[in-house]
Amino acid sequence: MATGKIGVTTENIFPVIKKFLYSDHEIFLRELVANAVDATQKMKAVSGMGEYAGELGDLTVRVAVDEANNTLTITDRGIGMTAEEVDKYINQIAFSSAGEFLEKYKDQLNSIIGHFGLGFYSSFMVSKKVEIRTLSWKDGAKGVLWSCDGSPEYSMEEIERTDRGTEITLYLDDDSKEFASNAKVNELLNKYCKFMPVPVAFGKEQEWKDGKYAETDKDKIINDTAPLWAKTPSEIKDEEYMEFYRKLYPMQDDPLFYIHLNVDYPFNLTGILYFPKIKDRMDVTRNKIQLYCNQMFVTDSVENIVPDFLTLLYGVIDSPDIPLNVSRSYLQEDANVKKISSYITKKVADRLEEISKKEKEAFEAKWDNLKLFIEYGMLSDEKFFERTKKFALLKTDEGKFFNYEDYRKLIEPEQTDKDKKVVYLYTTDPVAQYSYIEEAKNRGYQVLVFDSQLDAHFVNLLESKLESAKFVRVDADSIDNLIQKENKEKPQLRANEERELGFAFESVMPEGANYHVQVENLGVNGAPIVITQSEFMRRYREMSALGGGLNFYGEMPESYTVVLNYENPLIKKIVADKNEQTKAVTDTLDAKQVATQASLDEINSKNKEKKEDEISTADKDERERLNKELDSLNEERKAAMVEFAGKNTLLKQVVDLALLSNNMLKGKELHSFIKRSLDILK
């Protein structure tokens, strides 16, 4: 019997391993099963080279628990180890045998999982003692028992053993008893090992017998050794892809499309990615892509492997060329990762383009489910935008689809403004903005639907990418202002009239927002009032709501422009009523304003060449008095207009109609409008 110290650089290595080697202690089981699978694969390689003349026999890796004794055992019939190999690969931490073996047998085997030599030591995260019983495949080899209690001290002795391979027994810590539970081990094997390339057995199959389930003699194999992604794409049928998806995600709707990845240069990568249906635009699920290394599950957090937008996809990626750190729970970035990321992005874009050409109707029918994913990709990845812009679709309010080039050709003749910009009109809510859409269509204009949560950002992107283009929501202004063909003639108003109309109409608007009243000529048949939101302000508020780094816009109150159509008969009637009912007051205020303003202009003119400290105190005092008098006159004018508006039923009615068309009339105000309307109809 030999004793010794494990070759480590510190006496405290085991406490470090126990606490920090892996972020999730449960990963120890994956590591030990992976080692057993590697040993089995090595045995196949040795036999394939003709170095082993015996029968390989049953190569199943077996996992067993003993709840009574609180132990967990992993057994393989792989390559085994001699005493010298145990000393070299177990007693020296991080001296992995995989590298040497791969170099020697590289033509026979490229699917060794482990490379770091630390996987075995993960067993000490959950164990108070670990034993290895092993017998090498080599002629004349002797069995070896290695034992360690979690300190640098170990024991190693020769034992009688006839079966080739390795058996590792973990004597679990008191706080790790859960890993001696059949249910827990079954859960972990299903999570980490369900596609390992060597059969893994845990327990026995059961059958229904005499009114209950009873164990049989048949091993329960928990894994599929030949998963779909490892097969040749040309040999797989569509229904097999769908069946595999349901196996991975049993509670999900069938996917829209799939992509089979298969490349062996300049890196190795296989996998299948699926486009899921996004039923709720705000319910976007990530972490559904499972990353494997030679069929061993690594993680479902693949943010460092694929671009962020591709994390919306579902499926499997398997690559031995993605570097893993010690824990295999986090991914490191290197040149291969960047190449793999670019490859996957290109394959996704290529597949989408292929579908758009070969299955045009199906692509259009599924566009609403694909749109969010594609927009996200175009926003976040410049190369993806360049590839995708050739086939990405624009959808009109009538449900018609166009690619970017064809749509521009369609609207350019009618929707080019006086500044030679092509104006893309769009709606975010075809129902709420129906009246604006109809007005635009009556002019022969087309209206797009942009109703996804990313569209505020996406519209900005398109505006910057498409030449001489402007995107405007259909309710952002009066229709003539949305696409200005020529400079418009302003209404002829008397002095102070626009201000007075502003006071009157603002006084009956709902509280909680800012309103700016302006008077324009919109034609005799145009609506009396059009309430709009600034395209700039509204768009940036929406972007702020999505966390676009524009939070100050989200904190600002809503702002609306209230456009009065001076040519509309109803507005003309209201203006005439105002002039008639407030003439005495406004004439007096106008006269006082003219006199006061003249006096103020005289003082300002006299002192225009002087600095502020050179102006006499008397002139400063008089200037201040005159400004206060102008403010007072303005307040009197406002009070007169507010009083007029409060008594004018027609004014209130046309305002409420405009609010109603914008879905802005609610609660008490809506009730008052209905009652007033009924009174008018009597």
C-alpha positions in Angstrom: 0.0 0.0 0.0 1.3 3.5 -1.0 0.6 6.8 0.6 1.5 10.3 -0.5 0.4 13.9 -1.0 -1.5 15.1 -4.0 0.6 17.5 -6.1 -1.0 20.9 -5.4 0.5 24.3 -4.7 -1.4 25.0 -1.5 -2.6 23.0 1.5 -6.0 24.8 1.1 -6.8 23.6 -2.4 -9.7 21.3 -1.3 -11.7 24.0 0.5 -11.3 26.2 -2.6 -12.5 23.3 -4.8 -15.4 22.6 -2.5 -16.6 26.2 -2.5 -15.5 27.8 -5.8 -14.7 25.2 -8.5 -18.2 25.3 -10.0 -20.9 27.8 -9.5 -23.5 25.0 -9.3 -22.5 22.1 -7.1 -24.9 19.8 -9.0 -22.6 20.0 -12.0 -20.3 17.4 -10.4 -22.6 14.6 -11.7 -22.3 15.9 -15.3 -18.5 16.0 -14.9 -18.2 12.5 -13.6 -20.5 11.0 -16.2 -18.6 13.0 -18.9 -15.4 11.4 -17.7 -16.9 8.0 -17.9 -18.1 8.7 -21.4 -14.7 9.9 -22.4 -13.1 6.7 -21.0 -15.5 4.7 -23.0 -14.8 6.7 -26.2 -11.1 6.2 -25.6 -11.7 2.4 -25.3 -13.5 2.4 -28.7 -10.5 4.3 -30.2 -8.0 1.9 -28.8 -10.0 -1.0 -30.2 -10.4 0.8 -33.5 -6.6 1.1 -33.8 -6.3 -2.6 -33.3 -4.4 -2.2 -30.0 -7.0 -4.1 -28.1 -7.8 -7.6 -29.3 -10.5 -8.5 -26.7 -14.2 -8.0 -26.9 -15.5 -4.5 -26.0 -18.6 -5.9 -24.5 -21.3 -3.8 -22.9 -20.1 -0.2 -22.8 -23.0 1.3 -20.9 -22.1 3.9 -18.2 -24.0 3.1 -15.1 -25.1 5.5 -12.3 -26.4 4.1 -9.0 -27.5 5.6 -5.7 -27.6 4.0 -2.2 -29.9 6.2 -0.1 -29.4 4.2 3.0 -25.6 4.6 2.9 -25.7 8.1 1.3 -23.5 7.1 -1.6 -23.5 7.7 -5.4 -21.6 5.5 -7.8 -20.6 6.0 -11.5 -19.2 3.0 -13.3 -17.8 2.6 -16.8 -16.2 -0.1 -18.9 -13.8 2.2 -20.5 -10.1 2.5 -20.8 -9.4 2.3 -17.0 -6.1 3.4 -15.4 -2.9 1.8 -14.2 -1.4 2.8 -10.8 1.0 5.0 -12.8 -1.8 6.7 -14.6 -3.8 7.3 -11.4 -0.7 8.9 -9.9 -0.2 11.0 -13.0 -3.8 12.1 -13.7 -5.5 12.0 -10.3 -2.8 12.9 -7.9 -1.8 15.9 -9.9 -4.6 18.3 -10.2 -5.4 19.7 -13.7 -3.2 17.2 -15.5 -5.7 16.0 -18.0 -5.1 12.9 -20.0 -7.5 14.1 -22.8 -5.0 16.2 -24.6 -2.3 13.5 -24.9 -4.9 10.9 -25.9 -6.5 13.1 -28.6 -3.1 13.7 -30.1 -2.3 10.0 -30.3 -5.7 8.9 -31.5 -6.9 12.0 -33.4 -7.8 10.0 -36.5 -10.1 7.7 -34.4 -11.7 10.2 -32.1 -12.6 13.8 -31.8 -15.3 13.7 -29.3 -13.5 13.7 -26.0 -15.4 16.0 -23.7 -12.9 16.8 -20.9 -9.8 18.9 -21.4 -9.0 20.5 -18.0 -8.5 17.5 -15.7 -10.5 19.2 -13.0 -13.9 17.5 -13.6 -13.1 14.6 -11.3 -12.3 16.9 -8.4 -15.8 18.4 -8.6 -16.8 15.3 -6.7 -15.3 16.8 -3.5 -17.8 19.6 -3.6 -20.5 17.2 -2.3 -18.4 14.4 -0.8 -16.6 13.7 2.4 -14.7 10.8 0.8 -14.2 9.6 -2.7 -13.0 6.2 -3.8 -11.8 5.1 -7.3 -11.6 1.4 -8.2 -10.1 0.9 -11.7 -8.5 -1.6 -14.0 -6.6 -0.6 -17.2 -7.3 -2.3 -20.5 -3.6 -3.0 -20.8 -2.3 -6.6 -20.6 -1.0 -7.4 -17.1 -2.6 -4.4 -15.5 -3.5 -4.7 -11.8 -6.6 -3.2 -10.1 -6.1 0.0 -8.2 -8.1 1.4 -5.2 -7.6 5.1 -4.7 -9.2 6.9 -1.7 -9.2 10.5 -0.4 -11.2 12.2 2.3 -11.0 15.7 0.9 -7.6 16.6 2.3 -4.4 16.5 0.3 -3.8 13.1 1.9 -4.7 10.1 -0.2 -4.2 6.3 -0.1 -3.6 4.0 -3.1 -3.3 0.2 -3.1 -3.5 -2.8 -5.4 -6.8 -4.7 -5.4 -8.3 -7.7 -7.1 -10.4 -6.5 -10.0 -11.4 -8.4 -13.1 -13.7 -6.0 -15.0 -12.0 -3.3 -17.2 -12.9 0.3 -16.5 -13.5 2.6 -13.5 -15.9 2.8 -10.6 -16.1 6.0 -8.7 -18.0 6.0 -5.4 -18.9 9.3 -3.6 -19.6 9.2 0.1 -21.8 12.3 0.2 -21.6 15.1 2.8 -24.5 15.4 5.2 -25.6 18.6 3.5 -25.5 16.9 0.1 -27.8 14.0 0.8 -30.2 15.1 -1.9 -27.7 13.6 -4.4 -28.4 10.1 -3.1 -32.1 10.5 -4.1 -33.3 8.7 -7.1 -35.5 11.6 -8.1 -32.7 14.2 -7.9 -30.2 12.1 -9.8 -32.8 11.3 -12.5 -33.5 15.1 -12.8 -29.8 15.9 -13.2 -29.1 13.1 -15.7 -32.0 14.3 -17.8 -30.7 17.9 -17.6 -27.1 17.3 -18.4 -26.7 13.9 -19.9 -29.7 13.1 -22.1 -27.8 13.3 -25.3 -24.4 11.8 -24.2 -22.9 9.7 -27.0 -22.6 6.6 -24.9 -25.6 4.8 -23.2 -26.0 6.0 -19.6 -28.1 3.7 -17.4 -29.9 4.7 -14.2 -32.1 2.2 -12.6 -34.4 -0.3 -14.3 -37.3 0.0 -16.7 -40.7 -0.5 -15.1 -43.8 -2.3 -16.4 -47.4 -2.4 -15.2 -48.0 -5.7 -13.5 -50.7 -6.9 -11.1 -52.1 -3.4 -10.7 -48.8 -1.6 -10.0 -45.5 -0.7 -11.6 -42.7 -3.2 -11.1 -39.0 -3.1 -12.0 -37.8 -5.3 -14.8 -34.3 -6.6 -15.5 -33.9 -4.2 -18.4 -31.6 -1.2 -17.8 -33.3 2.2 -18.0 -31.2 4.2 -20.6 -31.7 7.9 -19.9 -30.1 9.3 -23.0 -30.4 9.4 -26.8 -26.9 8.7 -28.1 -27.7 9.9 -31.7 -29.6 13.2 -31.4 -31.1 14.7 -34.4 -28.5 17.5 -34.8 -25.7 15.0 -35.1 -27.3 13.4 -38.2 -26.9 14.4 -41.8 -29.6 17.1 -42.7 -30.4 15.5 -46.0 -31.5 12.3 -44.2 -33.9 14.0 -41.9 -37.6 14.6 -42.6 -39.6 17.7 -41.6 -41.7 15.7 -39.2 -38.5 14.6 -37.4 -37.5 18.2 -36.8 -40.9 18.9 -35.4 -40.8 15.8 -33.2 -37.4 16.8 -31.9 -38.7 20.3 -31.1 -41.6 18.9 -29.1 -39.2 16.6 -27.2 -37.1 19.7 -26.2 -40.1 21.9 -25.5 -43.1 19.8 -24.8 -45.4 22.7 -23.7 -44.7 25.0 -26.7 -46.6 25.6 -29.9 -44.9 24.2 -33.1 -42.2 26.6 -34.4 -42.4 28.6 -37.6 -39.2 27.5 -39.2 -35.9 25.7 -38.4 -32.3 25.9 -39.4 -29.9 22.9 -39.3 -26.3 24.1 -38.6 -23.5 21.8 -39.8 -20.0 23.1 -40.3 -16.5 21.5 -39.8 -14.2 24.3 -41.0 -12.7 26.6 -39.7 -14.5 25.3 -36.5 -16.7 22.4 -35.6 -20.4 23.2 -35.0 -23.7 21.4 -35.3 -27.1 22.2 -34.1 -30.7 23.0 -34.9 -32.3 26.4 -34.3 -36.1 27.0 -34.3 -38.1 30.2 -34.8 -40.7 30.1 -32.1 -44.1 31.8 -32.3 -44.2 35.0 -30.3 -47.9 35.1 -29.3 -47.6 38.0 -26.9 -45.3 40.8 -28.1 -44.3 41.7 -24.6 -43.6 38.0 -23.6 -40.3 37.3 -25.1 -38.5 34.3 -23.6 -34.8 33.9 -23.7 -32.4 31.2 -22.6 -34.1 28.5 -24.8 -31.0 27.6 -26.8 -29.1 24.8 -25.2 -25.4 24.6 -25.6 -23.7 21.2 -25.8 -20.1 20.2 -26.0 -19.8 16.8 -27.8 -23.4 16.1 -26.7 -22.9 17.1 -23.1 -25.1 19.9 -21.9 -23.2 23.0 -20.8 -25.6 25.8 -20.4 -28.7 27.5 -21.7 -27.2 31.0 -21.3 -25.6 31.5 -24.7 -25.3 35.3 -24.7 -21.6 35.2 -25.4 -22.0 32.6 -28.2 -24.7 34.2 -30.3 -25.7 37.8 -30.8 -28.3 39.0 -28.3 -31.2 39.0 -30.8 -30.6 35.3 -31.6 -31.2 34.4 -28.0 -34.9 34.7 -28.9 -34.5 31.5 -30.9 -35.0 28.0 -29.5 -32.9 24.9 -30.2 -29.5 23.3 -29.7 -25.9 24.3 -30.5 -23.1 21.7 -30.1 -19.4 22.6 -30.6 -16.2 21.4 -29.1 -14.5 24.6 -30.2 -16.4 26.9 -27.9 -13.9 27.5 -25.0 -15.2 26.8 -21.5 -13.6 28.1 -18.3 -13.0 25.8 -15.3 -16.6 25.8 -14.3 -18.0 25.2 -17.8 -20.9 27.5 -16.6 -19.6 30.6 -18.2 -18.2 31.2 -21.7 -15.0 32.9 -22.6 -14.6 35.1 -25.6 -12.0 34.3 -28.2 -11.6 34.3 -32.0 -13.5 31.1 -32.5 -16.5 32.4 -30.6 -16.6 35.5 -32.8 -16.4 33.3 -35.9 -19.1 31.0 -34.6 -21.4 34.0 -33.8 -20.9 35.4 -37.3 -21.6 32.1 -38.9 -24.8 31.5 -37.0 -26.0 35.1 -37.8 -25.3 34.5 -41.5 -27.0 31.1 -41.5 -30.1 32.6 -39.9 -30.2 35.4 -42.5 -29.6 33.0 -45.4 -32.4 30.7 -44.2 -34.8 33.6 -43.8 -34.0 34.8 -47.3 -34.4 31.3 -48.7 -37.9 31.0 -47.2 -38.9 34.5 -48.4 -38.1 33.4 -51.9 -39.2 29.8 -52.0 -42.2 30.0 -49.6 -43.3 33.6 -50.2 -46.9 33.1 -49.0 -45.9 31.2 -45.9 -43.3 33.9 -45.1 -45.9 36.6 -45.4 -48.4 34.6 -43.3 -45.8 34.2 -40.5 -44.4 37.7 -40.7 -46.3 39.0 -37.7 -44.6 36.3 -35.6 -41.2 36.8 -37.2 -41.3 40.6 -37.2 -40.1 41.3 -33.7 -37.2 38.9 -34.0 -36.1 40.4 -37.3 -36.4 44.0 -36.2 -34.4 43.2 -33.1 -31.7 41.7 -35.2 -31.7 44.6 -37.7 -31.5 47.1 -34.8 -28.6 45.3 -33.0 -26.5 43.9 -35.7 -25.3 45.9 -38.7 -24.4 42.9 -40.8 -27.7 41.3 -40.1 -29.5 44.5 -41.2 -27.6 44.6 -44.5 -28.5 41.0 -45.3 -32.1 41.2 -44.1 -33.1 44.5 -45.8 -33.3 42.6 -49.1 -36.2 40.5 -48.0 -37.7 42.1 -44.8 -41.3 43.1 -45.2 -43.4 46.2 -44.7 -47.1 45.5 -43.9 -49.9 48.0 -44.9 -53.1 48.5 -42.9 -54.8 46.5 -45.6 -52.7 43.4 -44.8 -50.5 43.7 -48.0 -46.8 43.0 -47.8 -44.0 44.6 -49.7 -40.2 44.5 -49.5 -38.5 47.8 -49.0 -37.6 48.5 -52.6 -41.1 47.6 -54.0 -42.8 49.7 -51.4 -40.7 52.8 -52.1 -41.6 52.5 -55.8 -45.3 52.2 -54.9 -45.4 55.4 -52.8 -42.8 57.6 -54.3 -45.0 59.3 -56.9 -47.7 60.4 -54.4 -45.8 60.6 -51.1 -42.9 62.8 -52.0 -43.0 66.1 -50.2 -41.8 69.6 -51.4 -38.3 68.8 -49.9 -38.0 65.7 -52.1 -38.3 63.3 -49.2 -40.4 60.2 -49.5 -42.8 60.2 -46.6 -43.7 56.8 -45.1 -47.0 57.1 -43.2 -47.6 54.6 -40.5 -50.0 53.6 -37.8 -49.3 52.0 -34.4 -53.0 51.2 -33.8 -55.2 50.8 -36.9 -58.4 50.9 -34.7 -57.6 53.9 -32.5 -56.2 55.8 -35.5 -58.8 54.7 -38.0 -60.1 58.2 -38.9 -56.5 59.5 -39.7 -55.9 56.4 -41.8 -59.1 56.9 -43.8 -58.2 60.6 -44.4 -54.8 59.6 -45.7 -56.2 56.9 -47.9 -58.7 59.3 -49.3 -55.7 61.3 -50.6 -54.4 58.2 -52.3 -51.7 57.6 -49.7 -50.6 54.2 -48.3 -50.3 53.6 -44.5 -48.0 51.0 -42.9 -48.6 49.2 -39.7 -45.8 49.5 -37.1 -47.3 47.9 -33.9 -44.5 46.0 -32.3 -42.8 47.1 -29.1 -39.5 47.9 -30.9 -41.0 50.0 -33.7 -40.2 53.4 -32.1 -36.6 52.5 -32.4 -37.0 50.6 -35.7 -38.6 53.6 -37.4 -35.6 55.7 -36.3 -33.3 53.1 -37.9 -35.1 53.0 -41.2 -35.2 56.8 -41.3 -31.4 56.8 -41.0 -30.8 53.9 -43.4 -33.2 54.7 -46.3 -32.2 57.5 -48.6 -34.3 60.7 -48.4 -36.9 59.1 -46.3 -39.1 60.4 -43.5 -41.4 58.3 -41.3 -44.4 60.0 -39.8 -47.3 58.5 -37.8 -50.5 59.1 -39.5 -51.9 61.1 -36.6 -48.8 63.3 -36.1 -50.3 66.3 -37.9 -53.0 67.3 -40.3 -52.9 65.4 -43.5 -51.7 68.4 -45.5 -48.8 68.9 -43.1 -47.8 65.3 -43.0 -46.9 65.4 -46.7 -46.4 69.1 -47.6 -46.5 69.5 -51.4 -46.1 73.3 -51.3 -45.9 76.1 -48.8 -49.4 76.8 -47.4 -51.0 80.2 -47.1 -51.7 81.1 -43.5 -55.1 82.4 -42.4 -55.6 86.1 -42.2 -56.2 86.8 -38.6 -56.6 90.1 -36.7 -54.1 90.9 -34.0 -54.4 88.8 -30.9 -57.0 86.5 -32.6 -54.9 83.3 -32.5 -53.9 84.0 -28.9 -57.6 84.4 -28.0 -58.6 81.2 -29.7 -55.7 79.5 -27.9 -57.0 80.7 -24.5 -60.6 79.6 -25.4 -59.8 76.1 -26.7 -57.1 75.3 -24.2 -59.5 76.0 -21.4 -61.8 73.1 -22.3 -59.1 70.5 -22.9 -58.5 67.7 -20.4 -56.0 68.3 -17.6 -52.6 66.6 -17.3 -51.1 67.5 -20.7 -49.8 70.5 -22.5 -51.7 71.9 -25.5 -50.6 74.3 -28.2 -53.4 75.8 -30.4 -52.6 76.9 -33.9 -54.8 78.1 -36.7 -54.5 76.8 -40.2 -56.4 76.6 -43.5 -57.3 72.9 -44.0 -60.2 73.4 -46.5 -63.9 73.8 -46.1 -64.4 70.1 -46.0 -61.6 69.5 -43.6 -62.3 68.5 -39.9 -62.9 71.5 -37.7 -60.2 70.4 -35.2 -57.3 68.0 -35.6 -55.5 67.0 -32.4 -52.0 65.7 -33.1 -48.8 64.7 -31.2 -45.4 65.8 -32.3 -43.8 62.9 -34.2 -40.4 63.7 -32.5 -41.7 63.9 -29.0 -44.1 60.9 -29.2 -41.5 58.7 -30.8 -38.8 59.5 -28.2 -41.3 59.0 -25.4 -42.0 55.5 -26.7 -38.3 54.9 -27.0 -37.8 56.1 -23.5 -40.5 53.6 -22.3 -38.4 50.8 -23.8 -35.3 51.9 -21.9 -33.5 53.5 -24.8 -31.5 55.9 -22.5 -33.9 58.7 -23.1 -35.6 58.7 -19.7 -36.0 62.5 -19.5 -38.5 62.3 -22.4 -40.6 59.8 -20.5 -40.8 62.1 -17.5 -42.1 65.0 -19.6 -45.9 65.5 -19.7 -47.8 64.6 -22.9 -47.9 67.4 -25.4 -50.5 67.9 -28.2 -51.0 70.3 -31.0 -54.6 71.4 -31.5 -55.1 72.6 -35.1 -58.2 74.8 -35.7 -59.3 74.7 -39.3 -60.1 78.3 -40.0 -61.9 77.5 -43.2 -64.3 75.0 -41.6 -67.9 76.5 -41.2 -68.1 75.4 -37.5 -64.9 77.1 -36.6 -66.0 80.2 -38.5 -69.2 80.2 -36.5 -67.3 79.9 -33.2 -64.9 82.7 -34.2 -67.9 84.9 -35.2 -69.6 84.2 -31.8 -66.4 85.0 -30.0 -65.9 88.3 -31.8 -69.5 89.3 -31.2 -69.7 88.3 -27.6 -66.3 89.6 -26.5 -65.9 92.6 -28.8 -66.4 95.2 -26.2 -63.8 93.7 -23.9 -61.3 92.9 -26.6 -61.6 96.3 -28.2 -60.8 97.9 -24.9 -57.9 95.5 -24.2 -56.6 96.0 -27.7 -56.5 99.8 -27.3 -54.8 99.5 -23.9 -52.3 97.0 -25.2 -51.4 99.2 -28.2 -50.8 102.2 -25.9 -48.9 100.2 -23.3 -46.8 98.5 -26.0 -46.0 101.9 -27.6 -44.8 103.3 -24.3 -42.6 100.2 -23.7 -41.2 100.4 -27.2 -40.3 104.0 -26.6 -38.4 103.2 -23.5 -36.6 100.3 -25.1 -35.7 102.4 -28.1 -34.3 105.2 -25.9 -32.1 102.7 -24.1 -31.2 100.3 -26.8 -27.5 101.5 -27.0 -27.1 101.3 -23.2 -26.0 98.5 -21.0 -28.4 97.4 -18.3 -26.5 99.2 -15.5 -26.5 102.4 -17.5 -30.3 102.6 -17.7 -31.8 105.0 -15.2 -33.8 103.7 -12.3 -36.9 105.6 -13.5 -36.8 103.9 -16.9 -36.3 100.5 -15.3 -39.2 101.0 -13.0 -41.4 102.2 -15.8 -40.4 99.3 -18.0 -41.2 96.9 -15.2 -44.6 98.6 -14.7 -45.5 98.4 -18.4 -44.5 94.7 -18.7 -46.7 93.9 -15.7 -49.5 95.9 -17.3 -49.2 93.9 -20.5 -49.2 90.7 -18.5 -52.3 91.9 -16.7 -54.0 92.8 -20.0 -53.1 89.3 -21.2 -54.7 87.7 -18.1 -57.9 89.8 -18.6 -58.0 88.6 -22.3 -57.6 85.0 -21.1 -60.3 85.4 -18.5 -62.7 86.7 -21.1 -62.0 83.9 -23.5 -62.3 81.2 -20.8 -65.7 82.7 -19.9 -66.8 82.7 -23.5 -65.6 79.0 -24.0 -67.5 77.9 -20.9 -70.8 79.2 -22.3 -70.3 78.2 -25.9 -71.9 74.7 -26.5 -70.6 74.5 -30.1 -67.0 75.1 -29.1 -67.2 72.4 -26.4 -68.9 70.0 -28.8 -66.3 70.2 -31.6 -63.5 69.9 -29.1 -65.1 66.8 -27.6 -65.6 65.3 -31.0 -61.9 65.8 -31.7 -61.0 64.3 -28.4 -63.3 61.3 -29.0 -61.7 60.6 -32.4 -58.3 60.4 -30.5 -59.7 58.2 -27.7 -59.0 61.0 -25.3 -62.5 61.6 -24.0 -63.2 59.5 -20.9 -65.0 59.4 -17.6 -67.0 62.4 -16.6 -66.2 64.4 -19.8 -67.4 61.5 -22.0 -70.7 61.3 -20.0 -71.2 65.1 -20.4 -70.5 64.9 -24.1 -73.2 62.1 -24.5 -75.7 64.1 -22.5 -75.0 67.3 -24.5 -75.3 65.5 -27.8 -78.7 64.1 -26.8 -79.8 67.6 -25.8 -78.7 68.9 -29.2 -80.6 66.2 -31.0 -83.9 67.0 -29.2 
